Amino acid sequence: MSDGHDVRLVRNYDLSPELNEGLLLRSEWSGRAVMGMVEFLWGLSDGINDAGLSLALAYGGRSETGTGFGVTTILRYVLETCDTVDQAVAALARIPSHMAYNIVLADAAGNTASVELTPGGGAKRMPQAIATNHQSGPAQADHPAFTRSFERHAHLARIQSPPVALNAQFLKSPLIQDRYGEGFGTLFTAEYDPLARSMGLTICGSRWDQTLDAFKEGQRIADYALKTANDNRPLIAQAAHVHAVCEPDWSLAARIDWIAVASDYANGKGRSIASYLPCAA
């Protein structure tokens, strides 16, 4: 969102806690500073670079595939090579995605955009810089009632808050989700400020601020209450039960055999990244 003076890109990342790597990484692999949430080892689900270009992905709601690159790798490439929204949109139109995804972008000049990626190639720029889990056109989204995609999209379209107040909107219904046991809960809310080249990460109500210029390594522990329709135990009891079984030590992530992880994934044996970590309890 941009008002001509300020700009923000805010996203909620909704997924099962079992399927997220939980890693915020600042890198300079190509000589350019990039900071964002890692997905599939080196890709990004959202991030910002030293030009202030910020972006985030949302699943497009369709399971069909085509010949193309994984979207998290595409986002990494865009942040490594582009400075502005226009440059990023041109790259997204040129690079084919293997599945349907929606990308929201913002830059330090206050430009914003939302782009729908088509499986196998093609990008359509949308009239508003908002995105949920469906796309325009005749193809129907998978399970839109479950993701509440249309409800959330309509809510986003009505928001009139200034950019600085946008993050607060994402921390309440209908944008925030708490269905972790169903595989659809908000794991984090990321607020990117292209002018300050910073991000604020809200996890379970706790805010963690980082900047590209003064990044500080650290760790945050999130307890996502696993509430399911068939389990009526109090949420705290459920969480305690889960942690009693195995509490992964995420500080040991650097010791993971990432080649083994990639090999398992390629052979259809993918499992939670946490399962590759030693248990602390």
C-alpha positions as CSV (number, residue, x, y, z in Angstrom):
1,M,0.0,0.0,0.0
2,S,1.3,3.5,-0.9
3,D,-0.2,6.9,-0.2
4,G,2.4,9.0,-2.1
5,H,4.5,9.6,1.1
6,D,4.8,6.2,2.7
7,V,4.7,2.6,1.4
8,R,4.3,-0.8,3.0
9,L,4.0,-4.4,1.9
10,V,2.3,-6.6,4.5
11,R,1.6,-10.3,4.2
12,N,0.2,-13.1,6.3
13,Y,1.8,-16.5,5.7
14,D,-0.9,-19.2,6.3
15,L,0.2,-22.8,6.3
16,S,0.7,-25.8,8.6
17,P,3.5,-25.3,11.1
18,E,4.9,-28.6,9.9
19,L,5.6,-27.3,6.4
20,N,7.5,-24.1,7.1
21,E,11.3,-23.8,7.6
22,G,11.0,-20.9,10.0
23,L,14.2,-19.2,8.8
24,L,14.7,-15.5,8.3
25,L,17.9,-15.0,6.2
26,R,20.0,-12.0,5.3
27,S,22.4,-12.8,2.5
28,E,24.8,-11.1,0.0
29,W,25.3,-14.0,-2.4
30,S,25.5,-11.8,-5.5
31,G,26.9,-8.8,-3.8
32,R,23.4,-7.4,-3.1
33,A,21.9,-7.5,0.3
34,V,18.6,-9.5,0.5
35,M,16.5,-10.4,3.5
36,G,13.5,-12.6,3.6
37,M,11.7,-15.8,4.8
38,V,13.4,-18.8,3.3
39,E,11.4,-21.5,1.4
40,F,12.8,-24.6,-0.2
41,L,16.4,-24.2,1.0
42,W,17.4,-21.1,-1.0
43,G,14.2,-19.6,-2.3
44,L,12.0,-17.0,-0.6
45,S,8.3,-16.7,0.2
46,D,8.8,-13.0,0.7
47,G,11.6,-10.5,1.1
48,I,13.3,-7.2,0.5
49,N,16.5,-6.1,-1.1
50,D,18.9,-3.2,-0.7
51,A,17.0,-1.1,-3.3
52,G,13.9,-1.4,-1.2
53,L,12.1,-3.7,-3.6
54,S,9.8,-5.9,-1.6
55,L,7.6,-8.8,-2.7
56,A,5.6,-11.7,-1.4
57,L,3.8,-14.7,-2.9
58,A,0.4,-16.3,-2.4
59,Y,-0.7,-19.6,-3.7
60,G,-3.0,-19.1,-6.7
61,G,-5.5,-21.7,-5.7
62,R,-5.0,-24.2,-8.6
63,S,-3.1,-27.4,-8.5
64,E,-2.4,-27.7,-12.3
65,T,1.2,-27.5,-13.4
66,G,3.3,-26.5,-16.4
67,T,6.9,-26.3,-17.4
68,G,8.6,-23.6,-15.4
69,F,10.6,-22.7,-12.3
70,G,9.6,-23.0,-8.7
71,V,8.1,-19.7,-7.6
72,T,10.4,-19.4,-4.5
73,T,13.4,-19.6,-6.8
74,I,11.8,-16.9,-9.0
75,L,11.3,-14.6,-6.1
76,R,14.9,-15.1,-5.1
77,Y,16.1,-14.2,-8.6
78,V,13.9,-11.1,-8.8
79,L,15.3,-9.7,-5.5
80,E,18.9,-10.5,-6.6
81,T,18.5,-8.7,-10.0
82,C,15.8,-6.1,-9.8
83,D,15.5,-2.6,-8.3
84,T,11.9,-1.5,-9.0
85,V,8.4,-2.9,-9.3
86,D,8.5,-2.3,-13.1
87,Q,11.7,-4.3,-13.5
88,A,10.3,-7.1,-11.3
89,V,7.0,-7.3,-13.2
90,A,9.0,-7.6,-16.5
91,A,11.0,-10.4,-15.0
92,L,7.9,-12.2,-13.8
93,A,6.4,-12.0,-17.3
94,R,9.6,-13.4,-18.8
95,I,10.3,-16.3,-16.4
96,P,7.7,-19.1,-16.4
97,S,6.3,-20.4,-13.1
98,H,5.4,-24.1,-12.8
99,M,2.2,-23.4,-10.9
100,A,-0.3,-20.6,-10.3
101,Y,0.9,-18.0,-7.9
102,N,0.0,-14.4,-7.0
103,I,2.8,-12.0,-6.3
104,V,2.5,-8.6,-4.6
105,L,5.3,-6.0,-4.9
106,A,6.3,-2.6,-3.6
107,D,9.4,-0.4,-4.1
108,A,11.0,2.6,-2.5
109,A,9.5,5.0,-5.0
110,G,6.0,4.1,-3.8
111,N,5.1,1.9,-6.7
112,T,3.0,-1.2,-6.0
113,A,1.6,-4.1,-8.1
114,S,0.0,-7.5,-7.9
115,V,0.7,-10.1,-10.6
116,E,-1.0,-13.4,-11.4
117,L,1.4,-16.1,-12.6
118,T,0.0,-18.7,-15.0
119,P,1.4,-22.3,-14.9
120,G,3.9,-22.7,-17.7
121,G,4.4,-19.0,-18.3
122,G,2.5,-15.7,-18.4
123,A,1.9,-12.9,-16.0
124,K,-1.2,-10.7,-15.6
125,R,-1.0,-7.4,-13.7
126,M,-4.0,-6.8,-11.6
127,P,-5.8,-3.5,-10.9
128,Q,-5.1,-3.5,-7.1
129,A,-2.0,-4.5,-5.3
130,I,-3.7,-7.2,-3.2
131,A,-3.7,-11.0,-3.4
132,T,-5.2,-14.1,-1.7
133,N,-5.6,-17.7,-2.9
134,H,-7.5,-17.4,-6.1
135,Q,-7.0,-15.8,-9.5
136,S,-9.1,-14.0,-12.1
137,G,-10.4,-15.8,-15.1
138,P,-12.6,-18.8,-15.7
139,A,-10.5,-21.4,-13.9
140,Q,-11.9,-22.1,-10.4
141,A,-9.8,-22.0,-7.3
142,D,-9.4,-25.2,-5.2
143,H,-11.3,-25.1,-1.9
144,P,-11.9,-21.3,-1.8
145,A,-14.3,-21.7,1.1
146,F,-11.6,-23.5,3.2
147,T,-9.1,-20.7,2.6
148,R,-11.7,-18.0,2.8
149,S,-10.0,-16.5,-0.2
150,F,-12.8,-14.4,-1.6
151,E,-13.8,-13.1,1.9
152,R,-10.2,-12.0,2.6
153,H,-9.8,-10.5,-0.8
154,A,-13.0,-8.4,-0.4
155,H,-11.8,-7.2,3.0
156,L,-8.4,-6.2,1.6
157,A,-10.1,-4.2,-1.2
158,R,-12.1,-2.2,1.4
159,I,-9.2,-1.2,3.6
160,Q,-8.6,2.5,3.8
161,S,-5.9,2.6,6.4
162,P,-2.7,4.6,5.8
163,P,0.3,2.4,5.0
164,V,1.7,2.7,8.5
165,A,-1.5,1.3,10.0
166,L,-1.8,-1.6,7.5
167,N,0.0,-4.2,9.6
168,A,-2.6,-3.9,12.4
169,Q,-5.3,-5.0,9.9
170,F,-3.5,-8.2,9.2
171,L,-3.4,-9.1,12.9
172,K,-7.2,-9.5,13.2
173,S,-10.0,-11.3,11.5
174,P,-10.7,-12.2,8.7
175,L,-7.1,-11.8,7.6
176,I,-5.4,-13.7,10.5
177,Q,-6.0,-17.5,10.7
178,D,-5.8,-19.8,13.7
179,R,-6.7,-23.2,12.2
180,Y,-3.3,-24.7,12.7
181,G,-4.6,-28.2,13.3
182,E,-6.3,-28.0,9.8
183,G,-3.1,-26.9,8.2
184,F,-4.1,-23.3,7.7
185,G,-2.9,-21.0,10.4
186,T,-1.0,-17.7,10.2
187,L,2.6,-18.6,10.9
188,F,3.9,-15.0,10.7
189,T,2.9,-11.6,9.6
190,A,5.6,-9.7,7.7
191,E,5.6,-5.9,7.2
192,Y,8.1,-4.6,4.7
193,D,9.1,-0.9,4.6
194,P,10.9,-0.3,1.3
195,L,12.1,3.2,2.4
196,A,13.7,2.0,5.6
197,R,14.8,-1.3,4.0
198,S,13.3,-3.0,7.0
199,M,10.9,-5.7,8.0
200,G,8.8,-6.4,11.1
201,L,8.0,-10.0,11.8
202,T,5.0,-10.7,14.1
203,I,4.9,-14.3,15.3
204,C,2.2,-15.4,17.8
205,G,1.6,-11.8,18.8
206,S,5.3,-11.0,19.3
207,R,7.1,-8.5,17.0
208,W,10.6,-8.9,15.8
209,D,12.1,-5.9,13.8
210,Q,15.1,-6.3,11.5
211,T,16.8,-4.0,8.9
212,L,19.2,-4.8,6.1
213,D,21.8,-2.4,7.4
214,A,21.7,-3.6,11.0
215,F,20.6,-7.2,10.9
216,K,21.0,-9.0,14.2
217,E,21.0,-12.8,14.4
218,G,18.6,-14.3,16.9
219,Q,16.0,-16.9,17.6
220,R,12.3,-16.8,18.3
221,I,10.2,-19.7,19.6
222,A,6.6,-20.0,18.5
223,D,4.0,-22.3,20.1
224,Y,1.2,-22.9,17.6
225,A,-1.6,-24.5,19.5
226,L,-2.7,-27.6,17.6
227,K,-6.5,-27.6,17.9
228,T,-8.4,-30.1,15.8
229,A,-12.0,-31.0,15.5
230,N,-11.4,-34.4,17.1
231,D,-9.4,-33.1,20.0
232,N,-11.1,-31.2,22.8
233,R,-8.3,-31.0,25.2
234,P,-7.3,-27.4,26.2
235,L,-4.9,-25.8,23.8
236,I,-2.2,-25.5,26.4
237,A,-2.4,-29.1,27.2
238,Q,-2.2,-30.0,23.5
239,A,0.9,-27.8,23.1
240,A,2.5,-29.3,26.2
241,H,1.9,-32.8,24.8
242,V,3.5,-32.0,21.5
243,H,6.6,-30.4,23.1
244,A,6.9,-33.4,25.5
245,V,7.3,-35.7,22.5
246,C,10.1,-33.8,20.7
247,E,11.3,-30.2,20.9
248,P,13.6,-29.6,17.9
249,D,16.6,-27.5,18.5
250,W,16.5,-25.0,15.6
251,S,19.9,-23.6,16.6
252,L,21.3,-26.8,15.0
253,A,19.8,-26.0,11.6
254,A,23.2,-25.3,10.1
255,R,24.2,-29.0,10.8
256,I,21.3,-30.4,8.7
257,D,22.4,-32.5,5.7
258,W,20.6,-30.3,3.1
259,I,21.6,-32.6,0.3
260,A,19.7,-35.4,2.0
261,V,16.7,-33.1,2.5
262,A,16.7,-32.2,-1.2
263,S,17.2,-35.9,-2.2
264,D,14.3,-37.0,-0.1
265,Y,12.1,-34.3,-1.5
266,A,13.1,-35.1,-5.1
267,N,12.2,-38.8,-4.5
268,G,8.8,-38.0,-3.0
269,K,9.9,-38.7,0.6
270,G,9.6,-35.2,1.8
271,R,9.0,-34.7,5.5
272,S,9.0,-31.9,8.0
273,I,12.4,-30.0,8.2
274,A,12.0,-30.4,12.0
275,S,12.3,-34.2,11.6
276,Y,15.9,-33.8,10.5
277,L,16.9,-31.9,13.7
278,P,18.0,-33.5,16.9
279,C,15.4,-33.4,19.7
280,A,16.0,-31.2,22.7
281,A,13.5,-33.2,24.8
